[in-house]
Amino acid sequence: MQLPSINDIALTLGGNVVNSEALVPGPGHSAEDRSLSIKLDGKARDGFIVHSFADDDPGVCRDYVRRKLGLPEFKPRKTKTSGGARPFSPTVAKYVYRLADSTPYLQVHRLADKSGFPQYHWDGEKWIAGKPGGPKVPYMLPQLIAAAAATPIYIVEGEKDCDNLAKVGFVATCNSEGADGGSGKKWTSDLNQHFKDRHVYIIPDNDAQGHKHAEHVARNLKPIAKSVRIVELPSLPPKGDVSNWLESDSAGVKLAKLAAAAPLWEPTPASEPPEAEAEDEAKPVSAIAVAEYADGGGPAIRRRTLSR
């Protein structure tokens, strides 16, 4: 496969050549952007290698370059799998959880086939595979902290939903790992402190697990939040979410009205947790661990075991 010269590649992608590499706009970036580096490399399968200074997914960047150059669509080599091993699925999105001071803390990858959401923790210099060892933090924590006290805070099931709500002006957040059917394994008590005296609106996905998760979050936050409401979105498809809703309510006007009209959440006998779960929720996170976390502690937190 004969590739164009590095100068022609830079010209085609709207960039320029610096030190034998093309610096061009990354996928989805403005024309002035120069976050994507392209180098010719005869040993690479595509004949070139890419690097994103904006931390865009390498596979997405590679496919973007191929399309721009009119090259055939990339098809990964078929590999044999043994036992229950899953076939490779590329990362299509990365979501970064940050501490109160905006320090990176957790990165969640979304795979193309939705087979999993690999997690990575920040060691001060780079991302390392595996969850952080410290307390959980809500997604978009700095934005939550910066919001005025009266601002509605929307809690949804996934980072994609948070991002879509943020695009239309809502303050939204979620816990990592999604819904848990109310088991308490995904929304843990260390998240509760961030919602003290807040007006909380919980939007469940349209399935049994989503509704149980919403009830679990509401039970956790009722003692600490200013108000808690569960917002039911009518006419969602099975397993639908707020992102589906925004397809027909692009500015979120109807959503805001539904939220304002939602009743205050109150526990019912049907929503009460099993006794064992209730006891577990009542056990506080170590005050020392929370204090270190609030001060922006990174690796030190990961070495500390939270007392339950």
C-alpha positions as a printed Julia matrix, in Angstrom:
308×3 Matrix{Float64}:
   0.0     0.0    0.0
   1.6     3.24  -1.17
   0.95    6.18   1.13
   1.13    9.85   0.17
   4.17   11.83   1.28
   4.11   13.34   4.76
   3.64   16.77   3.16
   0.62   15.54   1.18
  -0.82   13.93   4.33
  -0.48   17.21   6.24
  -2.09   19.12   3.37
  -4.99   16.65   3.07
  -5.75   16.77   6.79
  -5.37   20.54   7.1
  -2.14   20.65   9.09
   1.57   21.21   8.63
   4.84   19.29   8.84
   7.22   19.7   11.8
  10.33   17.52  12.14
   9.14   14.94   9.59
   5.73   14.45  11.21
   2.35   15.87  10.25
   0.61   17.85  12.98
  -3.08   18.03  12.08
  -6.51   18.59  13.7
  -7.64   15.56  15.67
 -11.05   13.98  14.98
 -13.79   16.34  16.11
 -11.36   19.21  16.81
 -11.29   22.68  15.25
  -9.35   23.52  12.11
  -6.76   25.39  14.19
  -6.1    22.32  16.34
  -2.8    20.47  15.99
  -3.31   17.73  18.58
  -2.83   14.75  16.24
   0.65   13.65  15.17
   1.16   11.36  12.15
   4.48    9.73  11.3
   5.28    7.47   8.37
   6.58    4.09   9.53
   7.16    1.25   7.1
   7.06   -1.29   9.94
   3.56   -0.27  11.06
   0.66   -2.24   9.64
  -0.94    0.92   8.22
   2.35    2.41   7.11
   1.93    5.2    9.63
   1.56    5.7   13.38
  -0.56    8.26  15.2
  -0.31    9.98  18.56
  -2.95   12.27  20.1
  -1.74   14.99  22.44
  -5.42   15.43  23.44
  -5.65   11.79  24.63
  -8.07   10.83  21.85
  -8.44    7.09  21.28
  -5.62    5.79  19.01
  -7.99    3.52  17.08
 -10.4     6.38  16.41
  -7.49    8.59  15.28
  -6.09    5.89  13.0
  -9.49    5.31  11.37
  -9.95    9.07  10.99
  -6.63    9.35   9.11
  -7.47    6.38   6.89
 -10.83    7.93   5.92
  -9.24   11.3    5.18
  -6.62    9.64   2.96
  -9.19    7.48   1.16
  -7.66    4.23   2.4
  -9.65    1.0    2.84
 -11.42    0.52   6.16
  -9.21   -1.04   8.82
 -10.09   -4.64   9.66
  -8.33   -6.17  12.67
  -6.71   -9.55  12.25
  -8.83  -12.43  13.38
  -7.39  -14.06  16.44
  -8.13  -17.42  17.95
  -9.74  -17.33  21.36
  -9.54  -20.13  23.85
 -11.94  -21.02  26.61
 -14.2   -18.1   27.56
 -11.88  -15.33  26.31
 -13.67  -12.41  24.71
 -12.66  -11.11  21.27
 -10.95   -7.73  21.18
 -13.26   -4.69  21.23
 -11.8    -1.2   20.69
 -12.31    1.68  23.12
 -14.77    4.23  21.73
 -14.87    6.68  24.64
 -12.88    7.56  27.77
 -14.38    9.2   30.84
 -12.15   10.85  33.44
 -13.26   11.17  37.05
 -11.49   13.99  38.9
 -10.98   14.97  42.53
 -12.29   18.25  43.92
  -9.16   20.11  42.73
  -9.54   18.59  39.22
  -6.67   16.12  39.71
  -7.29   13.0   37.55
  -8.39   10.04  39.65
 -10.19    7.38  37.61
 -10.53    6.74  33.88
 -13.33    4.53  32.54
 -13.18    3.15  29.0
 -16.29    2.37  26.99
 -15.81   -0.55  24.59
 -17.46   -0.67  21.18
 -19.4    -3.86  21.93
 -20.34   -2.66  25.47
 -18.87   -5.9   26.83
 -17.18   -4.08  29.67
 -15.92   -0.79  31.07
 -12.2    -1.18  31.93
 -10.96    1.12  34.68
  -7.6     2.83  35.22
  -6.2     4.95  38.05
  -3.86    7.94  37.86
  -0.5     7.5   39.6
   0.53   11.15  39.25
   2.16   10.67  35.86
   0.21    8.08  33.88
  -2.83    5.84  33.85
  -2.42    2.39  35.42
  -4.83   -0.5   34.84
  -7.16   -1.09  37.79
  -9.45    0.92  40.05
  -8.15    3.53  42.48
  -7.68    2.21  46.0
  -9.37    5.17  47.68
 -13.0     6.24  48.1
 -15.32    6.49  45.14
 -15.91    9.96  43.72
 -18.85   11.05  41.56
 -18.33   11.82  37.89
 -17.88   15.56  37.13
 -17.17   16.32  40.8
 -15.54   19.75  40.16
 -18.64   20.89  38.22
 -20.89   19.64  41.01
 -18.88   21.56  43.62
 -18.88   24.74  41.52
 -22.67   24.73  41.04
 -24.71   27.13  43.2
 -26.51   25.59  46.17
 -29.94   25.88  44.56
 -28.85   24.22  41.29
 -30.63   20.93  40.52
 -28.16   18.03  40.52
 -29.11   15.19  38.18
 -27.92   11.67  38.96
 -28.03    9.23  36.04
 -26.63    5.77  35.36
 -23.69    6.42  33.06
 -21.03    8.88  32.0
 -22.44    9.19  28.47
 -25.74   10.41  29.94
 -23.88   12.93  32.13
 -21.98   14.3   29.16
 -25.17   14.64  27.1
 -26.94   16.48  29.91
 -23.95   18.75  30.45
 -24.02   19.74  26.78
 -27.47   21.31  27.29
 -26.64   23.04  30.56
 -27.57   20.52  33.28
 -25.29   19.65  36.2
 -25.17   15.86  36.06
 -23.21   13.09  37.71
 -23.13    9.34  38.26
 -21.19    6.67  40.07
 -18.68    4.48  38.28
 -19.77    0.99  37.19
 -23.41    1.9   36.55
 -26.48    0.45  38.22
 -26.36   -2.44  40.62
 -30.02   -3.31  41.1
 -29.96   -1.72  44.54
 -27.31   -4.05  45.97
 -25.19   -1.16  47.2
 -22.04   -2.43  45.5
 -21.83    0.33  42.89
 -23.27    3.37  44.73
 -21.3     3.28  47.98
 -21.67    5.42  51.09
 -18.49    7.39  50.4
 -20.34    9.16  47.56
 -23.05   10.58  49.81
 -21.04   13.45  51.32
 -20.9    15.28  48.0
 -24.67   15.78  47.95
 -25.1    17.43  51.34
 -27.83   20.14  51.2
 -28.28   19.61  47.45
 -31.48   19.32  45.42
 -31.12   15.89  43.81
 -33.02   14.52  40.8
 -32.41   10.84  40.05
 -33.2     9.61  36.52
 -33.3     5.8   36.24
 -32.87    3.81  33.07
 -36.08    2.13  31.99
 -35.5    -1.35  33.42
 -35.95   -3.11  36.74
 -32.28   -2.78  37.68
 -32.31    0.93  36.95
 -35.34    1.57  39.14
 -33.91   -0.46  42.03
 -30.66    1.48  41.72
 -32.56    4.79  41.81
 -34.34    3.73  45.01
 -31.01    2.73  46.55
 -29.45    6.11  45.72
 -32.52    7.93  47.06
 -32.32    6.02  50.36
 -28.66    6.98  50.68
 -29.16   10.66  49.94
 -32.44   11.45  51.7
 -30.77   11.96  55.12
 -28.16   14.34  53.72
 -29.62   16.1   50.66
 -31.91   19.14  50.77
 -34.42   17.27  48.63
 -34.53   14.04  46.63
 -36.77   13.25  43.67
 -36.9    10.34  41.24
 -37.79   11.59  37.76
 -39.69    9.09  35.61
 -39.37    9.71  31.86
 -42.54    8.63  30.03
 -42.52    6.67  26.77
 -38.9     5.53  27.03
 -38.16    2.28  25.16
 -37.22   -0.76  27.26
 -33.75   -0.14  28.76
 -33.96    3.43  27.44
 -32.13    6.25  29.22
 -32.03   10.02  29.41
 -29.82   10.15  26.3
 -32.68    8.53  24.36
 -35.02   11.11  25.85
 -32.84   14.02  24.71
 -33.13   12.84  21.1
 -36.64   14.37  21.06
 -36.0    17.03  23.73
 -32.71   18.4   22.48
 -32.64   21.45  24.78
 -33.92   19.54  27.81
 -36.92   21.86  28.25
 -39.41   19.04  28.83
 -36.96   17.27  31.1
 -36.61   20.34  33.33
 -40.4    20.62  33.61
 -40.76   16.93  34.49
 -38.09   17.26  37.13
 -39.7    20.33  38.68
 -43.05   18.49  38.84
 -41.63   15.28  40.32
 -42.78   14.61  43.91
 -40.37   14.5   46.8
 -39.15   10.95  47.31
 -40.3     9.2   50.44
 -39.44    5.62  51.39
 -42.18    3.01  51.19
 -42.23   -0.54  52.58
 -41.52   -1.82  49.06
 -38.43    0.39  48.78
 -36.89   -0.57  52.12
 -33.58   -2.47  51.77
 -32.9    -5.86  53.31
 -31.74   -5.57  56.93
 -28.15   -6.54  56.12
 -27.92   -3.89  53.43
 -29.39   -1.23  55.69
 -26.81   -2.01  58.37
 -23.99   -1.83  55.82
 -25.17    1.57  54.55
 -25.15    2.93  58.08
 -21.45    2.2   58.58
 -19.52    5.42  57.86
 -16.4     5.83  55.79
 -13.29    6.43  57.86
 -13.08   10.11  58.8
  -9.33   10.04  58.17
  -9.74    8.65  54.65
 -12.41   11.23  53.79
 -10.28   14.06  55.14
  -7.26   12.95  53.1
  -9.46   12.61  50.03
 -10.92   16.09  50.51
  -7.38   17.47  50.67
  -6.66   16.0   47.25
  -4.63   13.03  48.48
  -3.79   10.63  45.66
  -1.52    7.62  46.12
  -1.73    7.94  49.92
  -5.45    7.22  49.76
  -4.94    4.13  47.7
  -2.74    2.63  50.39
  -5.32    3.18  53.13
  -8.06    0.69  53.97
 -11.39    2.33  54.68
 -12.93    1.27  57.97
 -16.48    0.09  57.63
